Amino acid sequence: MELKITQNSRNELLKRGEIIAEVTSKIIPSRDEVRKNISAKTNIPEEKIIIQRMEPTYGQNKIIVDAKTYDEKKEMQRTESKNMLKRNFKEEKKEEGTETKETAPKKEEAKEEVEVPKEKIKTEKVVKEEIKKEEPVKKENVKEDKVEENPADKEKKEAKEKVEQETKEDNTDKEEASEKKEEKKE
């Protein structure tokens, strides 16, 4: 990985330096690797460097890096968003995660102390079986209300049936007429 700083400016209002650099690499390096290289080139501690963005260029091995360097860590924490701090300093969170794994056996020990007596489990099983054995509830004289059709729908239905009946009659009339013609021809 090769790092070339293209722009290094100072922002006095926010008390930080703003660096734009080009990284040449076949693979996209991690933020930590880029931070270490910037630290080596600028002699600024890694804890005071934030990698704002890393933009790979399409079809090339170049990555444009936008970084911010702070004079004090307090200024960095005050200025940068929590999300950006999390994104740049993941290792601190991982170390905290290992501590929680060490405390995990203590939680398991607590679980072992609270054991449910076997007799209680048996009674729960018996209760479940009893529920299954119970007869289903019988329906008592439940009358289903018939939904009356809308009068407009009734009329449409009747008209449709009438048209179907007329077409059937027409078809039978045509068949009879064609049969008579055939009989006359013979």
N, C-alpha and C positions, 0 to 999 in steps of 0.2 A: 504494500500500500504506500502510495506516494502522496504527500500533502503539499499543496502550494497555496500560500495565503495571497489572495488577489487584492483584498481591501482590508485595511485595519484602521478604524476610525474610533473617535472617543465621543461619548454622549455624556456631557457634564451634568445635564439635568437629572438623568437617572443614575449617574455615577457608575457608568459601565463602559466597557469597550465593546465595539461591534465588529465582528470578523466575518468576512466572506472568503471561503476557501474552496479550492478544487481538489478533490481526491481522485486519484487514478488507481483503479483496482478492478480486477476481473469479477470479484464478488462484492456485494454491498457490505461494508464493514459495520460493526455495531457502534452505537453511540459512545460506548466506553473506549473503544479503540481510537475513534476519531478524537475524543476528548484527550486521551493520553498523548497523541501526536501534536495536537494544538498546544497542550501544556509544555511539551518538550521544545517546541519552536518559540513560544512566547514567554517562557519562564514564569508562568502563572500556575498556581496549584490547581489540580483537577477538581477539587471541591468547589472552586469559584467559577467554573466554566459550565455553561448551559448550551447544549446543542438544540437550537430552535427548530431547524428543519434540515432534512437531507433529501435532495432531489436528484435522482439518477436521470441522466440524459439518455434518450432513446437511441439505441444503436451504437453507443459509445461506452467506453469504460470510465467515463467521468461522472462524478457525483458532486453537485454543488451543495456546500455546507454553509448554513447560516448559524453562527455561534455568538453568544454573549459572554463577556468576561466581567466579573464584578470585583470591586476592591474589597468588599466585606460580604460575608455570608448573610448577615442580617439584611442588607440591601437586596440581595438576591431573593431571599425568602419573602420580603415585602413586595417586590416588584413582580416576580414571576407567579403564574397561576399554580395551584396545587397539582393540577394534571401534568403540567410541564415538569415540575419537580419530581413527581412520581416516575414519569417517563425517563428522566435522566439519571435518577439515583435509585435503581431497582435493587441493587445489592443490599442496601440498608434494610429494605423490606424482607429480603430473603433471610437475612440474619435473624430478624424478629420471628420469622416463620419457623426456624430451627428451634428457637426457644419454646415455641408452643408445642412442638413435637416432644420436647423433653418433659413438658408438663402433662402430656397426654397420658402416660402411664398412671399418674395420680388420679385422673378421671376414671380410668378403668378400675383402679382399686376401689374407688367410691362405688362404682356399679356393682362390684362383687359383694360389698357389704350389704346392699339392699337386694336380698333374694326373696322371691315370692315362695311361700310354702307350697309344697306339692298338693296338699289337701285342697287348697283353694283352687288350684288349676283343675283338679278333678271335678270340683263342683261346677266350674264354668263349663267344662265339657258336657257334664250331665245336663245343665241348663240348655245348652245349644241343642242337644239331642231331643230334649223335651219340646223345644220350640218346633223342631222339624216334625215331630210326631203329631202335633196338634192338627186337628182337621181344619181344612180351609173354611172360611166363613161362608155360610149359605146365603144366597140372595133371597130376600123376602119380597115377593110380589112387586118387583120393580117393573114398572110400566115404562116402556120406551115411548116417548112422545114422537108422533110422526110429524115431520116438518112439512108444513103446507108449502106448496110451490107458489111462486109469484104468478099472479094472473097473466101477466104479459108473457112469462115463460110458457104457461099452459097454452096460450094462443099460438105461440111460435111452434110449439111441439105439435099441436093439432094441424096447423097449416102444413108443416113438414110431412106429417103422416098422410095428409090428403094428397099432396103432390106426389109422394111415393106411390100411393094407390092408383092415381091417375096414370102415372107412367107405366105401371104394371099392366093396367087395362089397355093402354095404347099399344104396348108391346104384344099383348095377346091378340088384339085386333089385327095388328100387322101380320103376325104369324098366321092367323086364320086366313087373311086375304092372300098371303103368298101361297098357302096350301091350296086354296081354291084355284088360283092361277095355274099351279102345277097340274091339278086334276083336269082342268080344261085343256091344257096342252096335250095331255096323254090321251 
